[in-house]
Amino acid sequence: MANTPQARKRIRRNQARTLINRNRVSRIRTLIRKVELALTAGDKDTAATALSAMQPELARGVAKGVVHKNTAARKYSRLTKALNALG
């Protein structure tokens, strides 16, 4: 258990940041899911719109440290490749 005022403050701050980070990751996953659903449905326009909405959110996740840089690059690359394969 935290005994110092600073340790108590860190616990409070960590709980607040955890909520923020959890929401951010959830939003990123939702946007990725929208792209994947549009791709499986074969709807290129919707997939392109969803991909352009997902990319800045994914980049923001990298900047905030909730998503690894290479993970974001891999996801964006694979989804873009799948979108281009729709023709």
N, C-alpha and C positions, 0 to 999 in steps of 0.2 A: 504494500500500500504506500501511496505517496506521503512522505512526511514533511517535505519542504513546500513552501508556497509556490516556488517555481515549478516543482514537479506536479503540483495540483493544477497549475495553469497549463502546463504542457498536456496534461490529460484532457482538460477542457478543450484546448485548441485542436488536439488530435482528433477528438470526437467530431468537432465542427468540420474540420478538413476532410474527414472520412466521408461525411455526408455529401459534401461538395464533390469530392472525387468520384464517389459512387454514382451520383447523378450524371456526372460528365461521361463516365464510361458507359452508363446505360444509354445515354443519348447517342453516343458513337455507335454502339451495337445496334440500336434501332435504325439508324441511318444506313448502316451496312446491310441490315436485313432488308430494308426497302429496295436497295440496289439489287440484291440477290433475287428477291421475289420478282422484280421487273425483268431481270435477265432470264429467269426460268420461264416466265410468261412470254418471253420473246418480244416484249415491248421496248424497242430501242429508244424512243423519245423519253419515256418515263424513266428508263434506266439512266439515260444521260443526264436528265434533270436531277435525279436522286444522287448520282455520282458527283455532280458539281456542288450539291448541298453537303455531301458527306466529306469531301476533301478538306475544306477549311476547318471543319469540326475535328477531323482526325489530326490535322496539323496543330490545332490548338491543344489537343490532348498530348501531343508530343512536347509542345512548349511548356505545358504545365507539369509534365513528368508522370502522367498516368498511363501513357502508352509508350512503349519503346520505339525509337526512331526506325529501326529496321522492320519492326512489325507493321508499322504504319505504311512504310514504303512497299512492303510485300503485299499488303491488302490492297492498296491503291493500284499497284501494278497489275495484280491478278484480275481485279474487277475491270480495269481499263482494257486489259487484253480480252476478257470475256465480252465486253461491250463491242469492241472492234470485230470480234469473231461473228457477231450477229449479222454483220454485213448490211 
